Amino acid sequence: MAKAVADDYLRRIPKAELHCHLAGTLRATTVAELAARAGLPLPRPADKLYQWPDFNGFLDVLRLAALVLRTPEDFARAVYEYCEDARRDGNLCHVEFFFNPDYFYPNGIDYPSMLRGMVEGIEQAKKAFGTSVLLICCIDRSTNTPAQAVEIVTAKIAPLFVLLSTQIVLALIVARLVFGLPIRGSLVLLFIAGMLCVLAGIGIGTFLATFSKSQQQAQLMSFFVNPPLSMLSGATTPVEAMPEWMQPFTLLNPISHFSTIARGVLLKGAGLEAIWPHMLALVGFAVALVGISAWRFRKQLG
């Protein structure tokens, strides 16, 4: 039977930490002191700061820790205090700090200044405790530049857009070959309207997602959006059969405009001169919804 190893023995074993994020090493008292200096509120008292209720609470504290590091002296202090604590509590002999400059730029400090502060802290820690320290500059691709934020939004929207547009083509093929649906108008015009409706729908979903903290919240919110969109689309119930006070709300529904275009093109052979108001509405919905949701998403990344 294996013997229990004493805690004191484990603490005295020399150790190396090869993946240590600087923003996650600050003492709670240091975060509280620097936050007070910067005028930033604490989510909890300092003695309970690192007792977060859930993952989002952890992220809130991590963001706060990044916001309080604003001067070279703050970075030097963060490095030194962690080396001091780790040497005392666990005999840490070597540590490699990861740091992302993008987290600290909003604080008004540039890269050379934060690097100068960390190097100063490293020299102090080496002199006081003999700890060797290396720095690893990392880049979070989701928060690097506004241009990259646009690329992220595009990468999230494009695959779904292509998938749903392909489904429109498949639906038209099945409707024609299997059910014999007449197609008296322009398929190109109908397909363009379908793509605009798809973009508007993606914009609605992305917009809801920017208000949600989890996938489950987004799904629950969609239950209050999708049924009204479907019922007010005019696809299953004619708009004329709805109560008069409800009919104007169908004008705010992209699916309603697409339903009108689809009936006009497929059954009546309507051209652009007849459906242009609905097409223009779809363009407006697509541009506005995708634009607003992308703006909110970029704002969250920043």
SEDRENLUM-499981 format. One record per residue (C-alpha): residue in three letters; x negated, y negated, z negated; residue number from 0. Coordinates in steps of 0.5 Angstrom, whole numbers, m for minus. Each point is the difference from the previous one (the first is absolute). Example, Ala and Ser with C-alpha at 12.3 -4.5 7.8 and 13.67 -1.06 7.14 Angstrom:
r = Ala, X = m25, Y = 9, Z = m16, k = 0
r = Ser, X = m2, Y = m7, Z = 2, k = 1
//
This chain:
r = Met, X = 0, Y = 0, Z = 0, k = 0
r = Ala, X = m3, Y = m7, Z = 2, k = 1
r = Lys, X = m2, Y = m5, Z = m5, k = 2
r = Ala, X = 3, Y = m6, Z = m1, k = 3
r = Val, X = m4, Y = m6, Z = 2, k = 4
r = Ala, X = m1, Y = m6, Z = m5, k = 5
r = Asp, X = 3, Y = m6, Z = 3, k = 6
r = Asp, X = m7, Y = m4, Z = m3, k = 7
r = Tyr, X = m4, Y = 5, Z = 5, k = 8
r = Leu, X = 4, Y = m2, Z = 6, k = 9
r = Arg, X = 0, Y = m7, Z = m1, k = 10
r = Arg, X = m8, Y = 1, Z = m1, k = 11
r = Ile, X = m1, Y = 3, Z = 7, k = 12
r = Pro, X = m3, Y = m5, Z = 5, k = 13
r = Lys, X = 6, Y = m1, Z = 5, k = 14
r = Ala, X = 0, Y = m4, Z = 7, k = 15
r = Glu, X = 7, Y = m3, Z = 3, k = 16
r = Leu, X = 0, Y = 0, Z = 7, k = 17
r = His, X = 7, Y = m3, Z = 2, k = 18
r = Cys, X = 1, Y = m6, Z = m5, k = 19
r = His, X = 5, Y = m5, Z = 3, k = 20
r = Leu, X = m2, Y = m7, Z = m4, k = 21
r = Ala, X = 7, Y = m3, Z = 0, k = 22
r = Gly, X = 2, Y = 6, Z = m4, k = 23
r = Thr, X = m6, Y = 0, Z = m6, k = 24
r = Leu, X = 2, Y = m7, Z = m3, k = 25
r = Arg, X = 1, Y = 0, Z = m8, k = 26
r = Ala, X = 7, Y = m1, Z = m1, k = 27
r = Thr, X = m2, Y = m6, Z = m5, k = 28
r = Thr, X = m4, Y = m3, Z = 6, k = 29
r = Val, X = 6, Y = 0, Z = 5, k = 30
r = Ala, X = 4, Y = m3, Z = m6, k = 31
r = Glu, X = m6, Y = m5, Z = m1, k = 32
r = Leu, X = m1, Y = m2, Z = 8, k = 33
r = Ala, X = 8, Y = 0, Z = 1, k = 34
r = Ala, X = 1, Y = m5, Z = m5, k = 35
r = Arg, X = m5, Y = m4, Z = 3, k = 36
r = Ala, X = 3, Y = 0, Z = 7, k = 37
r = Gly, X = 7, Y = m1, Z = m3, k = 38
r = Leu, X = 2, Y = 7, Z = 2, k = 39
r = Pro, X = 5, Y = 4, Z = m4, k = 40
r = Leu, X = m1, Y = 7, Z = m3, k = 41
r = Pro, X = 5, Y = 5, Z = 1, k = 42
r = Arg, X = m1, Y = 3, Z = m7, k = 43
r = Pro, X = m4, Y = m2, Z = m6, k = 44
r = Ala, X = m8, Y = 1, Z = 1, k = 45
r = Asp, X = 0, Y = 6, Z = m5, k = 46
r = Lys, X = 6, Y = 4, Z = 5, k = 47
r = Leu, X = m3, Y = m3, Z = 6, k = 48
r = Tyr, X = m2, Y = 7, Z = 3, k = 49
r = Gln, X = 6, Y = 3, Z = m2, k = 50
r = Trp, X = 4, Y = 0, Z = 6, k = 51
r = Pro, X = 7, Y = 3, Z = 1, k = 52
r = Asp, X = m1, Y = 2, Z = 7, k = 53
r = Phe, X = m4, Y = 0, Z = 6, k = 54
r = Asn, X = 2, Y = m7, Z = 2, k = 55
r = Gly, X = m1, Y = m2, Z = m7, k = 56
r = Phe, X = m7, Y = 2, Z = 1, k = 57
r = Leu, X = m1, Y = m4, Z = 7, k = 58
r = Asp, X = 2, Y = m6, Z = m4, k = 59
r = Val, X = m5, Y = 1, Z = m5, k = 60
r = Leu, X = m5, Y = 1, Z = 6, k = 61
r = Arg, X = 2, Y = m6, Z = 4, k = 62
r = Leu, X = m1, Y = m4, Z = m6, k = 63
r = Ala, X = m7, Y = 2, Z = m2, k = 64
r = Ala, X = m2, Y = m2, Z = 7, k = 65
r = Leu, X = 3, Y = m7, Z = m1, k = 66
r = Val, X = m3, Y = m1, Z = m6, k = 67
r = Leu, X = m7, Y = 0, Z = 3, k = 68
r = Arg, X = m2, Y = m7, Z = 3, k = 69
r = Thr, X = m7, Y = m2, Z = m2, k = 70
r = Pro, X = m7, Y = 4, Z = 1, k = 71
r = Glu, X = 0, Y = 0, Z = m8, k = 72
r = Asp, X = 7, Y = 4, Z = 0, k = 73
r = Phe, X = m3, Y = 5, Z = 5, k = 74
r = Ala, X = m7, Y = 1, Z = m4, k = 75
r = Arg, X = 4, Y = 0, Z = m7, k = 76
r = Ala, X = 5, Y = 6, Z = 4, k = 77
r = Val, X = m6, Y = 4, Z = 2, k = 78
r = Tyr, X = m4, Y = m1, Z = m7, k = 79
r = Glu, X = 6, Y = 2, Z = m4, k = 80
r = Tyr, X = 1, Y = 6, Z = 3, k = 81
r = Cys, X = m7, Y = 2, Z = 0, k = 82
r = Glu, X = 0, Y = m1, Z = m7, k = 83
r = Asp, X = 7, Y = 4, Z = m2, k = 84
r = Ala, X = m2, Y = 6, Z = 4, k = 85
r = Arg, X = m7, Y = 0, Z = m3, k = 86
r = Arg, X = 3, Y = 0, Z = m7, k = 87
r = Asp, X = 5, Y = 4, Z = 1, k = 88
r = Gly, X = m2, Y = 5, Z = 5, k = 89
r = Asn, X = m8, Y = m1, Z = 1, k = 90
r = Leu, X = 1, Y = m2, Z = 8, k = 91
r = Cys, X = m7, Y = m1, Z = 3, k = 92
r = His, X = 2, Y = m1, Z = 7, k = 93
r = Val, X = 7, Y = m3, Z = 3, k = 94
r = Glu, X = 2, Y = m2, Z = 7, k = 95
r = Phe, X = 5, Y = m6, Z = 1, k = 96
r = Phe, X = 5, Y = m1, Z = 5, k = 97
r = Phe, X = 2, Y = m7, Z = 2, k = 98
r = Asn, X = 5, Y = m3, Z = 5, k = 99
r = Pro, X = m2, Y = m7, Z = 1, k = 100
r = Asp, X = 7, Y = m1, Z = 4, k = 101
r = Tyr, X = 3, Y = 1, Z = m7, k = 102
r = Phe, X = m4, Y = m6, Z = m3, k = 103
r = Tyr, X = 0, Y = m5, Z = 6, k = 104
r = Pro, X = 7, Y = m3, Z = m2, k = 105
r = Asn, X = m3, Y = m2, Z = m7, k = 106
r = Gly, X = m5, Y = m5, Z = 3, k = 107
r = Ile, X = m6, Y = 4, Z = 0, k = 108
r = Asp, X = m4, Y = 2, Z = 6, k = 109
r = Tyr, X = m4, Y = 6, Z = 1, k = 110
r = Pro, X = m7, Y = m2, Z = m2, k = 111
r = Ser, X = 2, Y = m3, Z = m6, k = 112
r = Met, X = 4, Y = 6, Z = m2, k = 113
r = Leu, X = m7, Y = 4, Z = 2, k = 114
r = Arg, X = m4, Y = m4, Z = m4, k = 115
r = Gly, X = 4, Y = 1, Z = m6, k = 116
r = Met, X = 0, Y = 7, Z = 0, k = 117
r = Val, X = m8, Y = 0, Z = 1, k = 118
r = Glu, X = 0, Y = m4, Z = m6, k = 119
r = Gly, X = 4, Y = 5, Z = m4, k = 120
r = Ile, X = m4, Y = 6, Z = 3, k = 121
r = Glu, X = m7, Y = m3, Z = m2, k = 122
r = Gln, X = 3, Y = m2, Z = m7, k = 123
r = Ala, X = 3, Y = 7, Z = m1, k = 124
r = Lys, X = m7, Y = 4, Z = 2, k = 125
r = Lys, X = m4, Y = m5, Z = m5, k = 126
r = Ala, X = 5, Y = 2, Z = m5, k = 127
r = Phe, X = 2, Y = 7, Z = 1, k = 128
r = Gly, X = m5, Y = 3, Z = 5, k = 129
r = Thr, X = 6, Y = 1, Z = 5, k = 130
r = Ser, X = m1, Y = 0, Z = 7, k = 131
r = Val, X = 6, Y = m3, Z = 4, k = 132
r = Leu, X = 1, Y = 0, Z = 8, k = 133
r = Leu, X = 6, Y = m4, Z = 3, k = 134
r = Ile, X = 4, Y = 3, Z = 6, k = 135
r = Cys, X = 4, Y = m5, Z = 4, k = 136
r = Cys, X = 6, Y = 3, Z = 3, k = 137
r = Ile, X = 6, Y = m3, Z = 4, k = 138
r = Asp, X = 7, Y = 1, Z = 0, k = 139
r = Arg, X = 2, Y = 0, Z = 7, k = 140
r = Ser, X = 8, Y = m1, Z = m2, k = 141
r = Thr, X = m2, Y = m7, Z = m3, k = 142
r = Asn, X = m6, Y = m2, Z = 4, k = 143
r = Thr, X = 2, Y = m5, Z = 4, k = 144
r = Pro, X = 7, Y = m3, Z = 3, k = 145
r = Ala, X = m2, Y = 3, Z = 7, k = 146
r = Gln, X = m1, Y = 7, Z = m3, k = 147
r = Ala, X = 7, Y = m1, Z = m4, k = 148
r = Val, X = 3, Y = m1, Z = 7, k = 149
r = Glu, X = m3, Y = 6, Z = 2, k = 150
r = Ile, X = 3, Y = 4, Z = m6, k = 151
r = Val, X = 7, Y = m2, Z = 1, k = 152
r = Thr, X = m1, Y = 2, Z = 8, k = 153
r = Ala, X = m2, Y = 6, Z = m2, k = 154
r = Lys, X = 6, Y = 2, Z = m5, k = 155
r = Ile, X = 5, Y = m3, Z = 5, k = 156
r = Ala, X = m3, Y = 3, Z = 7, k = 157
r = Pro, X = 1, Y = 7, Z = m1, k = 158
r = Leu, X = 7, Y = 0, Z = m3, k = 159
r = Phe, X = 2, Y = m5, Z = 6, k = 160
r = Val, X = m3, Y = 5, Z = 5, k = 161
r = Leu, X = 3, Y = 6, Z = m3, k = 162
r = Leu, X = 7, Y = m3, Z = 0, k = 163
r = Ser, X = m1, Y = m3, Z = 7, k = 164
r = Thr, X = m1, Y = 7, Z = 2, k = 165
r = Gln, X = 6, Y = 2, Z = m4, k = 166
r = Ile, X = 4, Y = m5, Z = 5, k = 167
r = Val, X = m2, Y = 3, Z = 6, k = 168
r = Leu, X = 1, Y = 7, Z = m3, k = 169
r = Ala, X = 7, Y = m2, Z = m2, k = 170
r = Leu, X = 2, Y = m3, Z = 7, k = 171
r = Ile, X = m3, Y = 7, Z = 4, k = 172
r = Val, X = 5, Y = 4, Z = m5, k = 173
r = Ala, X = 6, Y = m5, Z = 1, k = 174
r = Arg, X = m1, Y = 1, Z = 8, k = 175
r = Leu, X = m2, Y = 7, Z = 1, k = 176
r = Val, X = 4, Y = 3, Z = m6, k = 177
r = Phe, X = 6, Y = m4, Z = m1, k = 178
r = Gly, X = 0, Y = m3, Z = 7, k = 179
r = Leu, X = 0, Y = m7, Z = m2, k = 180
r = Pro, X = 1, Y = m5, Z = 5, k = 181
r = Ile, X = m6, Y = m5, Z = 1, k = 182
r = Arg, X = 3, Y = m6, Z = 5, k = 183
r = Gly, X = m5, Y = m5, Z = m2, k = 184
r = Ser, X = m7, Y = m1, Z = m1, k = 185
r = Leu, X = m4, Y = 5, Z = m4, k = 186
r = Val, X = m6, Y = m5, Z = m1, k = 187
r = Leu, X = 5, Y = m5, Z = m3, k = 188
r = Leu, X = 3, Y = 5, Z = m5, k = 189
r = Phe, X = m7, Y = 2, Z = m2, k = 190
r = Ile, X = m3, Y = m7, Z = m1, k = 191
r = Ala, X = 6, Y = m1, Z = m4, k = 192
r = Gly, X = m1, Y = 6, Z = m4, k = 193
r = Met, X = m7, Y = m1, Z = m2, k = 194
r = Leu, X = 2, Y = m7, Z = m2, k = 195
r = Cys, X = 5, Y = 3, Z = m5, k = 196
r = Val, X = m5, Y = 5, Z = m2, k = 197
r = Leu, X = m5, Y = m6, Z = m2, k = 198
r = Ala, X = 6, Y = m3, Z = m4, k = 199
r = Gly, X = 1, Y = 6, Z = m4, k = 200
r = Ile, X = m7, Y = 1, Z = m1, k = 201
r = Gly, X = m1, Y = m7, Z = m2, k = 202
r = Ile, X = 6, Y = 1, Z = m5, k = 203
r = Gly, X = m3, Y = 6, Z = m3, k = 204
r = Thr, X = m7, Y = m4, Z = m1, k = 205
r = Phe, X = 3, Y = m6, Z = m3, k = 206
r = Leu, X = 4, Y = 5, Z = m5, k = 207
r = Ala, X = m7, Y = 3, Z = m1, k = 208
r = Thr, X = m3, Y = m6, Z = m2, k = 209
r = Phe, X = 4, Y = m1, Z = m6, k = 210
r = Ser, X = 0, Y = 7, Z = m3, k = 211
r = Lys, X = m6, Y = 3, Z = m4, k = 212
r = Ser, X = 1, Y = 7, Z = 2, k = 213
r = Gln, X = 3, Y = 4, Z = 6, k = 214
r = Gln, X = 6, Y = 3, Z = m5, k = 215
r = Gln, X = 2, Y = m8, Z = m1, k = 216
r = Ala, X = m1, Y = m1, Z = 8, k = 217
r = Gln, X = 5, Y = 6, Z = 1, k = 218
r = Leu, X = 5, Y = m2, Z = m5, k = 219
r = Met, X = 0, Y = m7, Z = 3, k = 220
r = Ser, X = 1, Y = 3, Z = 6, k = 221
r = Phe, X = 7, Y = 3, Z = m2, k = 222
r = Phe, X = 3, Y = m7, Z = m1, k = 223
r = Val, X = m2, Y = m2, Z = 7, k = 224
r = Asn, X = 0, Y = 6, Z = 5, k = 225
r = Pro, X = 8, Y = 1, Z = m1, k = 226
r = Pro, X = 2, Y = m7, Z = 1, k = 227
r = Leu, X = m4, Y = 0, Z = 6, k = 228
r = Ser, X = 3, Y = 6, Z = 3, k = 229
r = Met, X = 7, Y = m2, Z = m2, k = 230
r = Leu, X = m1, Y = m7, Z = 3, k = 231
r = Ser, X = m3, Y = 2, Z = 6, k = 232
r = Gly, X = 6, Y = 1, Z = 4, k = 233
r = Ala, X = m2, Y = 7, Z = 2, k = 234
r = Thr, X = 5, Y = 4, Z = m4, k = 235
r = Thr, X = 5, Y = m5, Z = m1, k = 236
r = Pro, X = 2, Y = m5, Z = 5, k = 237
r = Val, X = m2, Y = m7, Z = m3, k = 238
r = Glu, X = 7, Y = m2, Z = 2, k = 239
r = Ala, X = 3, Y = 5, Z = m5, k = 240
r = Met, X = m3, Y = m3, Z = m5, k = 241
r = Pro, X = 3, Y = m6, Z = m5, k = 242
r = Glu, X = m1, Y = m6, Z = 3, k = 243
r = Trp, X = m4, Y = m3, Z = m6, k = 244
r = Met, X = m5, Y = 6, Z = 1, k = 245
r = Gln, X = m1, Y = m1, Z = 8, k = 246
r = Pro, X = m5, Y = m6, Z = m1, k = 247
r = Phe, X = m5, Y = 4, Z = m4, k = 248
r = Thr, X = m1, Y = 5, Z = 6, k = 249
r = Leu, X = m3, Y = m6, Z = 4, k = 250
r = Leu, X = m6, Y = 1, Z = m5, k = 251
r = Asn, X = m1, Y = 7, Z = 1, k = 252
r = Pro, X = m5, Y = 2, Z = 6, k = 253
r = Ile, X = 3, Y = 7, Z = 1, k = 254
r = Ser, X = 7, Y = m4, Z = 1, k = 255
r = His, X = m3, Y = m4, Z = 6, k = 256
r = Phe, X = m4, Y = 7, Z = 3, k = 257
r = Ser, X = 7, Y = 3, Z = 0, k = 258
r = Thr, X = 3, Y = m5, Z = 4, k = 259
r = Ile, X = m6, Y = 0, Z = 5, k = 260
r = Ala, X = 0, Y = 8, Z = 0, k = 261
r = Arg, X = 8, Y = 0, Z = 2, k = 262
r = Gly, X = m1, Y = m6, Z = 5, k = 263
r = Val, X = m6, Y = 4, Z = 3, k = 264
r = Leu, X = 2, Y = 7, Z = 0, k = 265
r = Leu, X = 8, Y = m1, Z = 1, k = 266
r = Lys, X = 1, Y = m6, Z = 4, k = 267
r = Gly, X = m7, Y = m1, Z = 4, k = 268
r = Ala, X = m1, Y = m7, Z = m4, k = 269
r = Gly, X = m6, Y = m4, Z = 2, k = 270
r = Leu, X = m4, Y = m5, Z = m4, k = 271
r = Glu, X = 4, Y = m6, Z = 2, k = 272
r = Ala, X = 6, Y = 4, Z = m4, k = 273
r = Ile, X = m4, Y = 2, Z = m6, k = 274
r = Trp, X = m5, Y = m5, Z = m1, k = 275
r = Pro, X = 3, Y = m3, Z = m6, k = 276
r = His, X = m1, Y = 7, Z = m3, k = 277
r = Met, X = m7, Y = 1, Z = 2, k = 278
r = Leu, X = m2, Y = m7, Z = m2, k = 279
r = Ala, X = 3, Y = 2, Z = m7, k = 280
r = Leu, X = m4, Y = 6, Z = 0, k = 281
r = Val, X = m7, Y = m4, Z = 2, k = 282
r = Gly, X = 2, Y = m5, Z = m6, k = 283
r = Phe, X = 1, Y = 6, Z = m5, k = 284
r = Ala, X = m6, Y = 4, Z = 2, k = 285
r = Val, X = m5, Y = m6, Z = 0, k = 286
r = Ala, X = 3, Y = m3, Z = m7, k = 287
r = Leu, X = 0, Y = 6, Z = m3, k = 288
r = Val, X = m6, Y = 3, Z = 2, k = 289
r = Gly, X = m4, Y = m7, Z = m1, k = 290
r = Ile, X = 3, Y = m1, Z = m7, k = 291
r = Ser, X = m1, Y = 7, Z = m2, k = 292
r = Ala, X = m8, Y = 0, Z = 2, k = 293
r = Trp, X = m1, Y = m7, Z = m3, k = 294
r = Arg, X = 3, Y = 3, Z = m7, k = 295
r = Phe, X = m5, Y = 6, Z = 1, k = 296
r = Arg, X = m6, Y = m4, Z = 2, k = 297
r = Lys, X = 2, Y = m4, Z = m6, k = 298
r = Gln, X = 0, Y = 6, Z = m5, k = 299
r = Leu, X = m7, Y = 2, Z = 3, k = 300
r = Gly, X = m3, Y = m7, Z = m2, k = 301
//
